[in-house]
Amino acid sequence: MRPNPLAPWELRIGDLRVYYDVEEEPETVVYINAVGIKERDRVRIAGEIYDL
């Protein structure tokens, strides 16, 4: 699997994609980098299309 340019982690829920990062020290925090909709081999985030 290729590294994702948007974030190290990706959550997939149907066509929805959530790109996030986790920081564990000093306290566990999850940072949401982007939320998008999967359309074939592309993701639409805030009106822009990304080829992933």
CHARMM internal coordinates of N, CA and C (Angstrom, degrees):
IC EDIT
DIST 1 N 1 CA 1.4513
DIST 1 CA 1 C 1.5307
ANGL 1 N 1 CA 1 C 109.13
DIST 1 C 2 N 1.3228
ANGL 1 CA 1 C 2 N 115.77
DIHE 1 N 1 CA 1 C 2 N 135.50
DIST 2 N 2 CA 1.4548
ANGL 1 C 2 N 2 CA 121.29
DIHE 1 CA 1 C 2 N 2 CA 179.09
DIST 2 CA 2 C 1.5224
ANGL 2 N 2 CA 2 C 110.93
DIHE 1 C 2 N 2 CA 2 C -75.33
DIST 2 C 3 N 1.3306
ANGL 2 CA 2 C 3 N 117.75
DIHE 2 N 2 CA 2 C 3 N 148.32
DIST 3 N 3 CA 1.4627
ANGL 2 C 3 N 3 CA 119.96
DIHE 2 CA 2 C 3 N 3 CA 175.21
DIST 3 CA 3 C 1.5317
ANGL 3 N 3 CA 3 C 110.27
DIHE 2 C 3 N 3 CA 3 C -64.85
DIST 3 C 4 N 1.3005
ANGL 3 CA 3 C 4 N 115.90
DIHE 3 N 3 CA 3 C 4 N 143.00
DIST 4 N 4 CA 1.4529
ANGL 3 C 4 N 4 CA 121.68
DIHE 3 CA 3 C 4 N 4 CA -179.31
DIST 4 CA 4 C 1.5320
ANGL 4 N 4 CA 4 C 109.29
DIHE 3 C 4 N 4 CA 4 C -85.63
DIST 4 C 5 N 1.3352
ANGL 4 CA 4 C 5 N 118.93
DIHE 4 N 4 CA 4 C 5 N 127.09
DIST 5 N 5 CA 1.4688
ANGL 4 C 5 N 5 CA 120.89
DIHE 4 CA 4 C 5 N 5 CA -178.76
DIST 5 CA 5 C 1.5292
ANGL 5 N 5 CA 5 C 113.84
DIHE 4 C 5 N 5 CA 5 C -72.70
DIST 5 C 6 N 1.3195
ANGL 5 CA 5 C 6 N 118.47
DIHE 5 N 5 CA 5 C 6 N -16.55
DIST 6 N 6 CA 1.4619
ANGL 5 C 6 N 6 CA 121.28
DIHE 5 CA 5 C 6 N 6 CA -176.87
DIST 6 CA 6 C 1.5201
ANGL 6 N 6 CA 6 C 113.42
DIHE 5 C 6 N 6 CA 6 C -87.27
DIST 6 C 7 N 1.3227
ANGL 6 CA 6 C 7 N 117.79
DIHE 6 N 6 CA 6 C 7 N -37.14
DIST 7 N 7 CA 1.4637
ANGL 6 C 7 N 7 CA 121.97
DIHE 6 CA 6 C 7 N 7 CA -177.62
DIST 7 CA 7 C 1.5215
ANGL 7 N 7 CA 7 C 109.55
DIHE 6 C 7 N 7 CA 7 C -169.42
DIST 7 C 8 N 1.3337
ANGL 7 CA 7 C 8 N 117.01
DIHE 7 N 7 CA 7 C 8 N 157.55
DIST 8 N 8 CA 1.4612
ANGL 7 C 8 N 8 CA 119.51
DIHE 7 CA 7 C 8 N 8 CA -179.90
DIST 8 CA 8 C 1.5358
ANGL 8 N 8 CA 8 C 113.71
DIHE 7 C 8 N 8 CA 8 C -70.79
DIST 8 C 9 N 1.3286
ANGL 8 CA 8 C 9 N 117.84
DIHE 8 N 8 CA 8 C 9 N -21.30
DIST 9 N 9 CA 1.4673
ANGL 8 C 9 N 9 CA 121.09
DIHE 8 CA 8 C 9 N 9 CA -177.79
DIST 9 CA 9 C 1.5230
ANGL 9 N 9 CA 9 C 110.80
DIHE 8 C 9 N 9 CA 9 C -124.50
DIST 9 C 10 N 1.3395
ANGL 9 CA 9 C 10 N 115.81
DIHE 9 N 9 CA 9 C 10 N 147.00
DIST 10 N 10 CA 1.4669
ANGL 9 C 10 N 10 CA 121.87
DIHE 9 CA 9 C 10 N 10 CA 179.88
DIST 10 CA 10 C 1.5193
ANGL 10 N 10 CA 10 C 108.92
DIHE 9 C 10 N 10 CA 10 C -136.98
DIST 10 C 11 N 1.3222
ANGL 10 CA 10 C 11 N 116.57
DIHE 10 N 10 CA 10 C 11 N 128.39
DIST 11 N 11 CA 1.4622
ANGL 10 C 11 N 11 CA 122.66
DIHE 10 CA 10 C 11 N 11 CA 175.11
DIST 11 CA 11 C 1.5164
ANGL 11 N 11 CA 11 C 107.42
DIHE 10 C 11 N 11 CA 11 C -105.20
DIST 11 C 12 N 1.3348
ANGL 11 CA 11 C 12 N 116.34
DIHE 11 N 11 CA 11 C 12 N 128.89
DIST 12 N 12 CA 1.4664
ANGL 11 C 12 N 12 CA 121.54
DIHE 11 CA 11 C 12 N 12 CA -179.15
DIST 12 CA 12 C 1.5242
ANGL 12 N 12 CA 12 C 109.72
DIHE 11 C 12 N 12 CA 12 C -112.63
DIST 12 C 13 N 1.3328
ANGL 12 CA 12 C 13 N 115.24
DIHE 12 N 12 CA 12 C 13 N 123.99
DIST 13 N 13 CA 1.4658
ANGL 12 C 13 N 13 CA 122.10
DIHE 12 CA 12 C 13 N 13 CA 177.06
DIST 13 CA 13 C 1.5191
ANGL 13 N 13 CA 13 C 106.23
DIHE 12 C 13 N 13 CA 13 C -132.69
DIST 13 C 14 N 1.3380
ANGL 13 CA 13 C 14 N 116.77
DIHE 13 N 13 CA 13 C 14 N 96.21
DIST 14 N 14 CA 1.4592
ANGL 13 C 14 N 14 CA 120.68
DIHE 13 CA 13 C 14 N 14 CA -174.39
DIST 14 CA 14 C 1.5191
ANGL 14 N 14 CA 14 C 109.23
DIHE 13 C 14 N 14 CA 14 C 60.64
DIST 14 C 15 N 1.3428
ANGL 14 CA 14 C 15 N 117.52
DIHE 14 N 14 CA 14 C 15 N -123.49
DIST 15 N 15 CA 1.4668
ANGL 14 C 15 N 15 CA 122.43
DIHE 14 CA 14 C 15 N 15 CA 178.13
DIST 15 CA 15 C 1.5310
ANGL 15 N 15 CA 15 C 112.55
DIHE 14 C 15 N 15 CA 15 C -89.16
DIST 15 C 16 N 1.3136
ANGL 15 CA 15 C 16 N 117.16
DIHE 15 N 15 CA 15 C 16 N -4.95
DIST 16 N 16 CA 1.4632
ANGL 15 C 16 N 16 CA 121.79
DIHE 15 CA 15 C 16 N 16 CA -178.96
DIST 16 CA 16 C 1.5224
ANGL 16 N 16 CA 16 C 109.85
DIHE 15 C 16 N 16 CA 16 C -83.31
DIST 16 C 17 N 1.3427
ANGL 16 CA 16 C 17 N 116.91
DIHE 16 N 16 CA 16 C 17 N 137.39
DIST 17 N 17 CA 1.4568
ANGL 16 C 17 N 17 CA 123.10
DIHE 16 CA 16 C 17 N 17 CA 177.21
DIST 17 CA 17 C 1.5206
ANGL 17 N 17 CA 17 C 108.90
DIHE 16 C 17 N 17 CA 17 C -126.21
DIST 17 C 18 N 1.3288
ANGL 17 CA 17 C 18 N 115.81
DIHE 17 N 17 CA 17 C 18 N 129.81
DIST 18 N 18 CA 1.4639
ANGL 17 C 18 N 18 CA 122.16
DIHE 17 CA 17 C 18 N 18 CA 176.87
DIST 18 CA 18 C 1.5261
ANGL 18 N 18 CA 18 C 107.06
DIHE 17 C 18 N 18 CA 18 C -118.77
DIST 18 C 19 N 1.3216
ANGL 18 CA 18 C 19 N 117.00
DIHE 18 N 18 CA 18 C 19 N 121.91
DIST 19 N 19 CA 1.4577
ANGL 18 C 19 N 19 CA 122.78
DIHE 18 CA 18 C 19 N 19 CA -178.95
DIST 19 CA 19 C 1.5197
ANGL 19 N 19 CA 19 C 107.67
DIHE 18 C 19 N 19 CA 19 C -105.45
DIST 19 C 20 N 1.3426
ANGL 19 CA 19 C 20 N 115.70
DIHE 19 N 19 CA 19 C 20 N 125.84
DIST 20 N 20 CA 1.4525
ANGL 19 C 20 N 20 CA 118.93
DIHE 19 CA 19 C 20 N 20 CA -173.35
DIST 20 CA 20 C 1.5182
ANGL 20 N 20 CA 20 C 112.04
DIHE 19 C 20 N 20 CA 20 C -146.40
DIST 20 C 21 N 1.3255
ANGL 20 CA 20 C 21 N 115.14
DIHE 20 N 20 CA 20 C 21 N 166.89
DIST 21 N 21 CA 1.4543
ANGL 20 C 21 N 21 CA 123.94
DIHE 20 CA 20 C 21 N 21 CA 177.51
DIST 21 CA 21 C 1.5259
ANGL 21 N 21 CA 21 C 107.19
DIHE 20 C 21 N 21 CA 21 C -130.13
DIST 21 C 22 N 1.3284
ANGL 21 CA 21 C 22 N 116.39
DIHE 21 N 21 CA 21 C 22 N 149.02
DIST 22 N 22 CA 1.4635
ANGL 21 C 22 N 22 CA 121.54
DIHE 21 CA 21 C 22 N 22 CA 179.97
DIST 22 CA 22 C 1.5165
ANGL 22 N 22 CA 22 C 108.77
DIHE 21 C 22 N 22 CA 22 C -119.81
DIST 22 C 23 N 1.3275
ANGL 22 CA 22 C 23 N 115.60
DIHE 22 N 22 CA 22 C 23 N 128.53
DIST 23 N 23 CA 1.4607
ANGL 22 C 23 N 23 CA 121.68
DIHE 22 CA 22 C 23 N 23 CA 174.35
DIST 23 CA 23 C 1.5271
ANGL 23 N 23 CA 23 C 106.62
DIHE 22 C 23 N 23 CA 23 C -110.99
DIST 23 C 24 N 1.3039
ANGL 23 CA 23 C 24 N 117.46
DIHE 23 N 23 CA 23 C 24 N 124.27
DIST 24 N 24 CA 1.4702
ANGL 23 C 24 N 24 CA 120.56
DIHE 23 CA 23 C 24 N 24 CA -174.10
DIST 24 CA 24 C 1.5204
ANGL 24 N 24 CA 24 C 114.02
DIHE 23 C 24 N 24 CA 24 C -100.37
DIST 24 C 25 N 1.3166
ANGL 24 CA 24 C 25 N 118.19
DIHE 24 N 24 CA 24 C 25 N -19.29
DIST 25 N 25 CA 1.4606
ANGL 24 C 25 N 25 CA 120.62
DIHE 24 CA 24 C 25 N 25 CA -178.34
DIST 25 CA 25 C 1.5169
ANGL 25 N 25 CA 25 C 110.06
DIHE 24 C 25 N 25 CA 25 C -121.81
DIST 25 C 26 N 1.2703
ANGL 25 CA 25 C 26 N 121.42
DIHE 25 N 25 CA 25 C 26 N 141.20
DIST 26 N 26 CA 1.4592
ANGL 25 C 26 N 26 CA 128.43
DIHE 25 CA 25 C 26 N 26 CA -1.41
DIST 26 CA 26 C 1.5273
ANGL 26 N 26 CA 26 C 112.58
DIHE 25 C 26 N 26 CA 26 C -78.09
DIST 26 C 27 N 1.3370
ANGL 26 CA 26 C 27 N 117.12
DIHE 26 N 26 CA 26 C 27 N -17.85
DIST 27 N 27 CA 1.4574
ANGL 26 C 27 N 27 CA 122.28
DIHE 26 CA 26 C 27 N 27 CA 178.65
DIST 27 CA 27 C 1.5294
ANGL 27 N 27 CA 27 C 107.30
DIHE 26 C 27 N 27 CA 27 C -137.36
DIST 27 C 28 N 1.3201
ANGL 27 CA 27 C 28 N 117.52
DIHE 27 N 27 CA 27 C 28 N 144.67
DIST 28 N 28 CA 1.4631
ANGL 27 C 28 N 28 CA 120.54
DIHE 27 CA 27 C 28 N 28 CA -178.24
DIST 28 CA 28 C 1.5308
ANGL 28 N 28 CA 28 C 110.72
DIHE 27 C 28 N 28 CA 28 C -68.14
DIST 28 C 29 N 1.3512
ANGL 28 CA 28 C 29 N 114.62
DIHE 28 N 28 CA 28 C 29 N 123.93
DIST 29 N 29 CA 1.4631
ANGL 28 C 29 N 29 CA 121.75
DIHE 28 CA 28 C 29 N 29 CA 179.39
DIST 29 CA 29 C 1.5259
ANGL 29 N 29 CA 29 C 107.43
DIHE 28 C 29 N 29 CA 29 C -136.68
DIST 29 C 30 N 1.3399
ANGL 29 CA 29 C 30 N 116.62
DIHE 29 N 29 CA 29 C 30 N 137.96
DIST 30 N 30 CA 1.4550
ANGL 29 C 30 N 30 CA 121.99
DIHE 29 CA 29 C 30 N 30 CA 176.48
DIST 30 CA 30 C 1.5287
ANGL 30 N 30 CA 30 C 107.83
DIHE 29 C 30 N 30 CA 30 C -109.51
DIST 30 C 31 N 1.3361
ANGL 30 CA 30 C 31 N 116.04
DIHE 30 N 30 CA 30 C 31 N 125.53
DIST 31 N 31 CA 1.4573
ANGL 30 C 31 N 31 CA 122.24
DIHE 30 CA 30 C 31 N 31 CA 178.22
DIST 31 CA 31 C 1.5243
ANGL 31 N 31 CA 31 C 108.84
DIHE 30 C 31 N 31 CA 31 C -105.78
DIST 31 C 32 N 1.3370
ANGL 31 CA 31 C 32 N 117.17
DIHE 31 N 31 CA 31 C 32 N 121.79
DIST 32 N 32 CA 1.4552
ANGL 31 C 32 N 32 CA 122.26
DIHE 31 CA 31 C 32 N 32 CA 176.23
DIST 32 CA 32 C 1.5277
ANGL 32 N 32 CA 32 C 107.40
DIHE 31 C 32 N 32 CA 32 C -85.31
DIST 32 C 33 N 1.3360
ANGL 32 CA 32 C 33 N 116.67
DIHE 32 N 32 CA 32 C 33 N 116.99
DIST 33 N 33 CA 1.4625
ANGL 32 C 33 N 33 CA 121.43
DIHE 32 CA 32 C 33 N 33 CA -179.15
DIST 33 CA 33 C 1.5218
ANGL 33 N 33 CA 33 C 112.25
DIHE 32 C 33 N 33 CA 33 C -88.71
DIST 33 C 34 N 1.3378
ANGL 33 CA 33 C 34 N 117.39
DIHE 33 N 33 CA 33 C 34 N -36.78
DIST 34 N 34 CA 1.4625
ANGL 33 C 34 N 34 CA 120.41
DIHE 33 CA 33 C 34 N 34 CA -177.99
DIST 34 CA 34 C 1.5245
ANGL 34 N 34 CA 34 C 109.55
DIHE 33 C 34 N 34 CA 34 C -164.73
DIST 34 C 35 N 1.3315
ANGL 34 CA 34 C 35 N 115.17
DIHE 34 N 34 CA 34 C 35 N 153.31
DIST 35 N 35 CA 1.4649
ANGL 34 C 35 N 35 CA 122.91
DIHE 34 CA 34 C 35 N 35 CA 173.80
DIST 35 CA 35 C 1.5167
ANGL 35 N 35 CA 35 C 106.34
DIHE 34 C 35 N 35 CA 35 C -130.60
DIST 35 C 36 N 1.3323
ANGL 35 CA 35 C 36 N 116.32
DIHE 35 N 35 CA 35 C 36 N 130.93
DIST 36 N 36 CA 1.4571
ANGL 35 C 36 N 36 CA 119.56
DIHE 35 CA 35 C 36 N 36 CA -176.92
DIST 36 CA 36 C 1.5093
ANGL 36 N 36 CA 36 C 113.06
DIHE 35 C 36 N 36 CA 36 C -145.53
DIST 36 C 37 N 1.3239
ANGL 36 CA 36 C 37 N 115.34
DIHE 36 N 36 CA 36 C 37 N 174.73
DIST 37 N 37 CA 1.4607
ANGL 36 C 37 N 37 CA 123.52
DIHE 36 CA 36 C 37 N 37 CA 178.78
DIST 37 CA 37 C 1.5242
ANGL 37 N 37 CA 37 C 108.58
DIHE 36 C 37 N 37 CA 37 C -113.09
DIST 37 C 38 N 1.3222
ANGL 37 CA 37 C 38 N 116.63
DIHE 37 N 37 CA 37 C 38 N 127.11
DIST 38 N 38 CA 1.4666
ANGL 37 C 38 N 38 CA 122.60
DIHE 37 CA 37 C 38 N 38 CA 179.03
DIST 38 CA 38 C 1.5197
ANGL 38 N 38 CA 38 C 109.16
DIHE 37 C 38 N 38 CA 38 C -77.77
DIST 38 C 39 N 1.3391
ANGL 38 CA 38 C 39 N 116.03
DIHE 38 N 38 CA 38 C 39 N 128.51
DIST 39 N 39 CA 1.4636
ANGL 38 C 39 N 39 CA 123.10
DIHE 38 CA 38 C 39 N 39 CA 177.25
DIST 39 CA 39 C 1.5220
ANGL 39 N 39 CA 39 C 107.65
DIHE 38 C 39 N 39 CA 39 C -131.48
DIST 39 C 40 N 1.3161
ANGL 39 CA 39 C 40 N 116.76
DIHE 39 N 39 CA 39 C 40 N 98.62
DIST 40 N 40 CA 1.4757
ANGL 39 C 40 N 40 CA 123.12
DIHE 39 CA 39 C 40 N 40 CA -175.23
DIST 40 CA 40 C 1.5180
ANGL 40 N 40 CA 40 C 109.92
DIHE 39 C 40 N 40 CA 40 C 59.57
DIST 40 C 41 N 1.3307
ANGL 40 CA 40 C 41 N 119.11
DIHE 40 N 40 CA 40 C 41 N -116.58
DIST 41 N 41 CA 1.4644
ANGL 40 C 41 N 41 CA 121.37
DIHE 40 CA 40 C 41 N 41 CA -179.26
DIST 41 CA 41 C 1.5303
ANGL 41 N 41 CA 41 C 111.75
DIHE 40 C 41 N 41 CA 41 C -102.53
DIST 41 C 42 N 1.3385
ANGL 41 CA 41 C 42 N 116.34
DIHE 41 N 41 CA 41 C 42 N 22.96
DIST 42 N 42 CA 1.4619
ANGL 41 C 42 N 42 CA 122.26
DIHE 41 CA 41 C 42 N 42 CA -179.27
DIST 42 CA 42 C 1.5161
ANGL 42 N 42 CA 42 C 109.97
DIHE 41 C 42 N 42 CA 42 C -130.97
DIST 42 C 43 N 1.3266
ANGL 42 CA 42 C 43 N 114.51
DIHE 42 N 42 CA 42 C 43 N 161.32
DIST 43 N 43 CA 1.4687
ANGL 42 C 43 N 43 CA 120.85
DIHE 42 CA 42 C 43 N 43 CA 175.20
DIST 43 CA 43 C 1.5211
ANGL 43 N 43 CA 43 C 107.76
DIHE 42 C 43 N 43 CA 43 C -126.72
DIST 43 C 44 N 1.3341
ANGL 43 CA 43 C 44 N 116.32
DIHE 43 N 43 CA 43 C 44 N 133.24
DIST 44 N 44 CA 1.4626
ANGL 43 C 44 N 44 CA 121.70
DIHE 43 CA 43 C 44 N 44 CA 177.92
DIST 44 CA 44 C 1.5312
ANGL 44 N 44 CA 44 C 107.85
DIHE 43 C 44 N 44 CA 44 C -101.07
DIST 44 C 45 N 1.3461
ANGL 44 CA 44 C 45 N 114.62
DIHE 44 N 44 CA 44 C 45 N 119.75
DIST 45 N 45 CA 1.4639
ANGL 44 C 45 N 45 CA 121.53
DIHE 44 CA 44 C 45 N 45 CA 179.56
DIST 45 CA 45 C 1.5188
ANGL 45 N 45 CA 45 C 107.79
DIHE 44 C 45 N 45 CA 45 C -126.74
DIST 45 C 46 N 1.3158
ANGL 45 CA 45 C 46 N 116.84
DIHE 45 N 45 CA 45 C 46 N 119.03
DIST 46 N 46 CA 1.4667
ANGL 45 C 46 N 46 CA 122.93
DIHE 45 CA 45 C 46 N 46 CA 179.23
DIST 46 CA 46 C 1.5286
ANGL 46 N 46 CA 46 C 111.70
DIHE 45 C 46 N 46 CA 46 C 51.48
DIST 46 C 47 N 1.3373
ANGL 46 CA 46 C 47 N 116.87
DIHE 46 N 46 CA 46 C 47 N 41.00
DIST 47 N 47 CA 1.4586
ANGL 46 C 47 N 47 CA 121.65
DIHE 46 CA 46 C 47 N 47 CA 176.92
DIST 47 CA 47 C 1.5142
ANGL 47 N 47 CA 47 C 114.66
DIHE 46 C 47 N 47 CA 47 C 83.23
DIST 47 C 48 N 1.3404
ANGL 47 CA 47 C 48 N 118.44
DIHE 47 N 47 CA 47 C 48 N -7.75
DIST 48 N 48 CA 1.4590
ANGL 47 C 48 N 48 CA 121.63
DIHE 47 CA 47 C 48 N 48 CA 178.50
DIST 48 CA 48 C 1.5295
ANGL 48 N 48 CA 48 C 109.39
DIHE 47 C 48 N 48 CA 48 C -100.82
DIST 48 C 49 N 1.3281
ANGL 48 CA 48 C 49 N 116.05
DIHE 48 N 48 CA 48 C 49 N 145.49
DIST 49 N 49 CA 1.4615
ANGL 48 C 49 N 49 CA 121.12
DIHE 48 CA 48 C 49 N 49 CA -179.03
DIST 49 CA 49 C 1.5221
ANGL 49 N 49 CA 49 C 109.41
DIHE 48 C 49 N 49 CA 49 C -102.80
DIST 49 C 50 N 1.3410
ANGL 49 CA 49 C 50 N 115.47
DIHE 49 N 49 CA 49 C 50 N 132.03
DIST 50 N 50 CA 1.4649
ANGL 49 C 50 N 50 CA 122.93
DIHE 49 CA 49 C 50 N 50 CA 178.44
DIST 50 CA 50 C 1.5122
ANGL 50 N 50 CA 50 C 109.01
DIHE 49 C 50 N 50 CA 50 C -118.48
DIST 50 C 51 N 1.3236
ANGL 50 CA 50 C 51 N 116.55
DIHE 50 N 50 CA 50 C 51 N 130.63
DIST 51 N 51 CA 1.4560
ANGL 50 C 51 N 51 CA 121.90
DIHE 50 CA 50 C 51 N 51 CA 173.11
DIST 51 CA 51 C 1.5194
ANGL 51 N 51 CA 51 C 108.22
DIHE 50 C 51 N 51 CA 51 C -88.14
DIST 51 C 52 N 1.3188
ANGL 51 CA 51 C 52 N 116.33
DIHE 51 N 51 CA 51 C 52 N 117.99
DIST 52 N 52 CA 1.4675
ANGL 51 C 52 N 52 CA 119.36
DIHE 51 CA 51 C 52 N 52 CA -178.74
DIST 52 CA 52 C 1.5042
ANGL 52 N 52 CA 52 C 110.94
DIHE 51 C 52 N 52 CA 52 C -116.38
END
COOR INIT
IC SEED 1 N 1 CA 1 C
IC BUILD
